[in-house]
Amino acid sequence: MFSKILSILLLLTVTLAEIARYDNYRAYELIPKTSEQLKSIHELQESSDSLIFLQISNHIEQRSLVIVAPHKLADFVAVLDNDEITYRIVDENIQNQITKQFKSLKQKSTSTVDWTHYNTLEEINSWLDDLVKKYPNKVESVVGGKTYEGREIRGVKISFKKGNPGVFIEGGIHAREWIAPATVTYIANELLTNTDEKVRSFVENYDYYIFPVANPDGYKYTFEKDRFWRKTRKPYGKCFGADPNRNWDFHWHEAGTSSSACSDTYGGEKGFSEIETATLSEYILSLKGKIHTYIAFHSFSQLILFPYGHSATHAPNHNDLQAIGDAAAKRLAEKYGTRYTVGNVYDAIYPASGASMDWAYGVAEIPLSFTYELRPNGGFDGFELPEKEIIPTGEETFASVLTLLEEGKKLGYHDNNKNCFNLNKNNIFGKLFKIKNC
């Protein structure tokens, strides 16, 4: 009996030891003033997996946020001082923030999705099942793909009548960005329960394919092992995972991605090397001709982005995407005054090839493809947005998404009667891709 108890205690000790802690890790804000300093910051990003970049500068005077392991502090600060990079410490011990957030999770009184707390993968999947049971004539369970660890990428299709054009919504492709799945589930709930007559008359003219967690393995890992995990969980030598938003096979590995498997922006061995992106892309292609709008949710920076990320070259319908994004951002600000910047990825944030949104636009030929980088605008607590901000984020984002769809409709990007894109003479994108079966 004693030996059995000892074995259990040893197992518990090993399990606890496997949980990543960030005691005495510091968070720094860096502001490059010259192109040489900007280059130095990018070299730091690639230099060590003991530096976790939450934001990376792409322009002079643009902020970087980085978490630094205790044993790297001296060398890190020496580089900053040597290169005369302006910096400040924004958090002396980030473990305090993590401990506070997980303490709140343990105090949650219910195991269902309620938007007053962040929710586990199991809670989200159970809630999706409940939607199917509660709304059997409107909600259908769908599986968008598989994961390395054998999980399903779970979602729902919400449909109010036949013949509607489709909207594809994904969140949680970056595991640590918890506000993204929370916002996606909030939007799904609003689509089904919002009683405003104007909202109902509009939302019921679309079908919605909704996937709150596009990276289930990684998302679960953030709750159980490492709060700041970003990638998938496929092993690559001594490192794990690829960045699933750098792995889509459209201009793969051309910009803003790393060749190091230990890097948070590792693009994988090749485009679609990750089963998550490969299988989800197959599902999206199975819907080709039904989807006119693709929306991905990330955090943080308060941005509404559109293609391209691999190049500064403007997309064929750049002006339309800018106008739609501007209208959506304006509507979002009306609720709480939250200000979003709108632009193409390459210019508005940084070069980033292999993203789901760009692939949806360039390969799946979805003409309205956007990414929301949700609250906050900045600060170290970007991935640990306080729970009190979940509902306000959901409210303002839902209103913004409705405007985004409405503006797309005004510009003739879909036709409710034909379940395809309205290829009138003004639709440049329709001419470019020669969409058929309309």
ABEGO torsion letter per residue (X at the ends): XAAAAAAAAAAAAAAAAABBBABGBBBBBBBBABAAAAAAAAAAAAABAABBBABBBABBGBBBBBBBBAAAAAAAAAAAAAAGBBBBBABABAAAAAAAAAAAAAABABABBAGABBBBAAAAAAAAAAAAAABAAABBBBBAEBBAAGBBBBBBBBBABBGBBBBBBBBGABAABAAAAAAAAAAAAAAAABABAAAAAAAAABBBBBBABABAAAAAAAAAABAABABBABBBEABBEBBAAAABBBGBGABGBBABAABAABAEABBGABAAAAAAAAAAAAABGABABBBBBBOBGGBBBBOBAABABBBAAAAAAAAAAAAAAAAAAAAAGBBBBBEBAAAAABBBBGBAAAAAAAAAGBABBBBBBBOBABEAAAAABBAAAAAAAAAAAAAAAAAAAAAAAAAGABBAAAGBBBBBAABAAAAAAGBBGX
